[in-house]
């Protein structure tokens, strides 16, 4: 950037900041009006005394590309926390604290399909880990980092070679729901920054539900129960599964954004009370402690992908992409 461009950029940024502030003021006004117009929209949450076993599942993923091949390195871990009178008494991990990552490779995928492939592989490993951990630890509450259903962007096009993998994932969701029902285990998906606009669209806010609820909700409040789908539900298995999921937003701390909670096999009040208590570890980062632990253990070092790519190159003769090996920036 030339020095002469800096004042211009500052003016552009100042104008953009003013536009953002104006937009936020509008959202705040609409959120306040919505609370007044519909008192049932917001519900006070009473924190629960937690005395149960909580299992939380998260996955880590690294992705790379070599000529003709998309490489995905993935690891899924469950953190199991035993609580008594809301205090952590014991914990362990499943299948272990730091399991070896798994490698998945797919050839000749288009750019969009490569992104879908990465997402489906992550879901497959996380769901498999959740089902295995559920059988091994028999928790009272199972937490999943993310949604309880695949997102619309995860669905491969008709005729895609990824359709069988997608069908496997739908079968895993069915198995997880059934296992939780049989074991009387509450199941919740916890989403930090949801892109859903269902609630915001209903009140004409023109933003994400997460942003809206940061103005709509005070600490220890939740929204009323919402439907899973925005607009008309899709046909098929996803619609059937989504009909069993209850959705709400909750704000465990005034210093952090609300969370989107998707609940199966439990009442809204029970799920909200538990999430509020379990997310009280930090005022500035309201998130269940067991999920934080699962995230830390599932995280992957980028060096692991580099080592795998080097080994593949040496063993197969595959070459790295030209843009990854140029000697200059």
N, C-alpha and C positions, 0 to 999 in steps of 0.2 A: 504494500500500500504506500503511495506517495504521501508526503507530509501535507500537501495541498488538499488531499481528500479527507483528512481527519475532521475538519469542521463540518463538512457536508454529512459525513457519517454520524457525527454527534447530533446533528439536526434530525436526521432520519430516525435515530434511536430515541431521541426525545419525543418525537411525534408518535412513534410506536408505543413508547411507555405511556404517553397520555391516552392513547386509544385503549390500551390494556386496562388502565385505571378506570376509564369510563365504562368499559365492558364489565369489570368487576363490580362497580357501583350498581349497574343495572341488575346483575345477578343477585346482589345482596338485597335490593329492593324487591325483586320478584320472589326470592326465598322468604322474606318477611311477610309479604302479602299472602303467599301460599300457606304459611303457618296460621295466619289469622283466618283465612277462608276455610281451611279444613283442619280443625284441631286434632283429628285422628291421624294426620299425616306423620306426626312425631310422637314417639313414645319414650317415656323415661325408663332407663335401665337400672335395675338394682344388681349390684355385683353379687355373684354367688360365692359361697364358701366351697372351694374346690377340694374334694377328697375323692379322687379317681385317677385312673391311669390314662394318660394322654399320649397318643402316638401321632407324630407329625412327619410327613414325607415331602421331600423336595429332591430335585435333580439338578445336576450341573452338566453343561454341554459346551463342547468346542467343535467348530466345523471348519473344514478346509477344502480346497479344491485342487486336484491335480488333473492333468490332461485326461479327459474322459471319465473322471471319477470324482464323486462327492464323498468326502470322508467325514464321519461324525464320531466323536468320542463322547461318551455319556456315562454318568454315574448317578445312581439314585440311592438315597440313604433315608432310613427311618430313625428318628430320635424318639425314644420312649421315656416319658417323665412320669414318675409316681408322685402324686400330690396327697398331702394329708393336712387338713385345715389350711388350705391355700399355700402351704409351704412345700417346697421340693424335698422329698425324702430319699429318692434314689433315681438313677437314670441309667439307660444302656442304649445301644445302637443295634440296628438290624439292617443288613446281615452282619455288619461289623462297623467299627468306628470309621475306617477308611478303606472301603472295598476297592479292588482293582477296577479301573474304568473299562468299559466295553467299547469295541470298535465296530462300526457299521459302515459299509461301503455300497454305493449304488452308482452304476455306470449310465452315462448318456442321458442325464436328466436335463430338461430345460431349466432356465433360471428360476421360474416360479415354482416348478415341481421340486427343485432342490431345496427351496425354503420350506415347502410343505413336508418334504422328507425329514428334514431336521426336526420340525415340530412333532411329527408323528412318532419318530424314534424316541424323543424325550417322553412323550405321553406313554408310549408302550413300556418303557423302563420304569417310570414313576408308578403307573398303575400296577405293574407286576410286583414292584416292591411293596406297594400299599397292601395288596392282597396277601402277600407272603407275611408281612409284618402283622397284619390283622390276625392271621391264623396262629402266628408264633407268640404274640404278646397279649391277645384278648383284651384290648383297651376298652374304656367306656366312651372315649371320644377319639375319632380319627380326623386329623387335619391334613388337608391337601393344599400345597401352595399353588394357587390358580383355580381355574374353573372346574366344576364337576361334570362338564361336558366339553367335547371338542368345539373350538370356535369355528365360525363359518369359513374362515380362511384355511382351516386345517382339512377341509373336505376336498379330496382330489376330484378332478373332472371325470366325467363318465368316460370309460375306456382307458383311463390312466393305469399304468402298471403299479401304482401305489394303492389302488382300490382294495386289493386283498389285505394290505397292511391296515388300512382304515377300518375294514370289516373286523379285523382282529381287535382293534382298539375299542370299537363299539361293544364287542363281546366281553372285553375286560371291564368296561364300565358296568355292563349288566351283572357280571360276576361280583364286582365290588359292591354294588347295591344289594344284591341278594345276600352276600356274606354279612354285610352290616345289619340287614334285617334279621337274619337268623341268629346273629350274636347279640342283637339288641344294642348295637354300637351306634352312637350318633356320628354322622359324617358331615363335615363342613369343608367347603372350599373357601379359601381366604385370598382375596385379590387386593393388592395394594393400590394400584392405579388403574381402575377400570375405565375403559373407553366407551362403555355403554352410555346411551343418552335417553333411555326410556323415561325416567322420571323427569329429566330436564325438558324433554320434548312435551311432556304433559302440561307443564306450566309455562312453556314458551321461553325457556331460559337460554337456549342456543349454546349449550356447553356440555361438558361431560357430567355424568351424575356425581362423580367424585368431587369435582369443583363446586357443583351446586350444593352438595351436602356439607361442604366446608363452611358455607354460610347458613344453611338450613338447620344444622344440628349443633347443639351445645355438647359439652362433655357429658359422657354417660347417657347419651340419647341415641335412639335408632329411628329409622323410618318404619312405616307400616309395611306389612308384607306386600311384595311386588311379584308380578309374574316373571318367569325366566326370560321369555322371548320379547323382543321389540317388534311390535306389529304382529302380523300373521305368522303362526308357527310353521316351520317346514314340515314336510311329510316324512314318514318313516320312523326309524328307530330314535333319532334325536328328539323328535317331538314327543314320543312316548316317554322317554327318560326325563326330558325337561319338565313334563307335567308333574313329576314327583318331587321337583326341587323348589324349595321356598327361597326367596331372595329378599335381603334387606341390607341397608347401609347402617353402619354404627360408628360412633366417634368415642373411642375409649379415652382420649386425651385431647385437651383443648389446644395443645401445642403441635399436633400432628393431624394429617388429613384423615378423613373417615376411611373405613374399610368396607369393601363389598363382601358380604357373606352369602354363600349359597349352601343351604342346609337340606339334608335328607335324613329322615328317620328321627327327627326331633322337633320339638315345638320351638317357635320363634323366641319366646321368652327365655326358655332354658338355654338355647344356643347363645343368645345375646348376653345373658348373665355370665356364662362361662367365658366367652370371648373377652368381655370387659375385664374380668379378673386376670385371665391369662396374658393379657396385653399390657399389664401394669408395670413391666420391668423398667421402662424408661418413659419419662414424660414427653420426650422429643421423638421417640420412635415407638409408636403404639402398635405392637405386633406380638403374637403369641411366642413366648420364649422357646417352646419346643420347635417351632418352625424356624426361628433364628438359628438354633443349633443344627437343625437338619440342613439348612442352607450353607452353613459354614463347613460342614462335613462333606457335602456334595460338590462344593466348588472345585474346579479343575485348574491346574496350572497350565498356561499356554505352552510351556515347555514340553508337556506331555504330547501335545499334538505335533509339535516340531519333531520330537523323537520318532513318533510313528511315521510321519511323512518321510523322514530320512531313511528309516528302515525299509519302507515300501519302495523308495527310489532305488536303494541298493539291491533289494531282492528281486524287483520286477523290471527294472530298467525304465520306470516311469520318470518323466522329467517334470520339474516344477514349472508353473506358469511363468511366462517371460516377465510379467510385471512384478513377480515376486523375487526375481533374481537380478534385476538391473543394478549396476554398480553406482547409480546416482539417484537423486531425488527429483 
